[in-house]
Amino acid sequence: MKNMLTKNMLTVASIGLLASAATLLAAAPQDKASLKGAIKIDGSSTVYPITEAVAEEFRKEAPKVRPTVGVSGTGGGFKRFVAGEIDISDASRPIKKAESDAAAKAGIDYIELPVAYDGLTIVVNTKNTWCSSLTVEQIKKIYSASGSAKTWKDVDASWPAKPIKVYSPGTDSGTFDYFKEVTVGKDGSIRSDMSVSEDDNVLVRGVEGDEGAIGFFGCAYYFENKDKLKAVAIDGGKGPVAVSVESIENGSYAPFSRPLFIYVNKKSAERAEVAAFVEFYLKNAGRLVGEVGYVKLPDAIYGKVAANWQKRRTGTQFTKPNGDAVTGSLATVYE
């Protein structure tokens, strides 16, 4: 009886939170057709497909507003964001302490809004018949500066002595930062002889054209190119798990599941066109995220996001004052 009562209370609370979120988002300006202005957005190539899809839909309702979406990488986006050059920064990782400090020094308050889940996907060439799964240690052996494997045989003695061609997002990419921290640690080093690009489509073509290649990027780019690439299952310690919407959503695709964000300049949010765009983004994220190949957040988290946006809550919840990352699931960290 006690468990049933607790469950019912949680259900009522969740319904209340969702209702509040719906009310908050419904408060968006209804006459978008009269809005004018430009909205400057830049940052993560991983988040780009989501934001571009939102921008395309928003333009239909607000044809006089011009949202432009760049892809300079998470780090590149934050550099422009803290310089006051853009209104919104797409990010495939939380803002770092140094970036947050730079924003504060420039007098820029920001609103942190998770919008989706991603599964960082390790891919190989479709002609690679020997590698179907990798442990984190094997990935480290391939990518780290100290344990760089030159051939596939260096990774597993039963595999062919075929040279490994390594592809990676650029170092300004949040995907690169996340991958580096998971594999070699914050203070570790990644090998320097990689082919790098901030454009994930370049990485797709690189791996597609080389039988010995390996690369990584957000799951949307893999789902879009499943016929051209082979995804490698990841063994995070509990056996190999393939990347999928289900494994990302339930957390079993570890340690490469992660949240994606947009960061909004609070002063920019005072402009009606920016406020309407962000409210439209949050209202439609759950639908559009799936359409472009990512995984929507639970409704309860979208409720928290909507509430924090409405309150214009500033600062990050993912970095401690000393710069260390706050660990834990999105549901436990983001309030």
Secondary structure by P-SEA (a helix, b strand, c coil): caaaaaaaaaaaaaaaaaaaaaaaaaccccccccbbbbbbbbccccaaaaaaaaaaaaaaacccbbbbbbcccaaaaaaaaaaccccbbbbcccccaaaaaaaaaacbbbbbbbcccccccccccccccccccccaaaaaaaccccccccccccccccccccbbbbbbcccccaaaaaaaaacccccccccccccccccaaaaaaaaaacccccccccaaaaaaccccbbbbbbccccccccccaaaaaaccccccccccbbbbcccccccaaaaaaaaaaaacaaaaaaaaccccccaaaaaaaaaaaaacccccccccccccccccccccccc
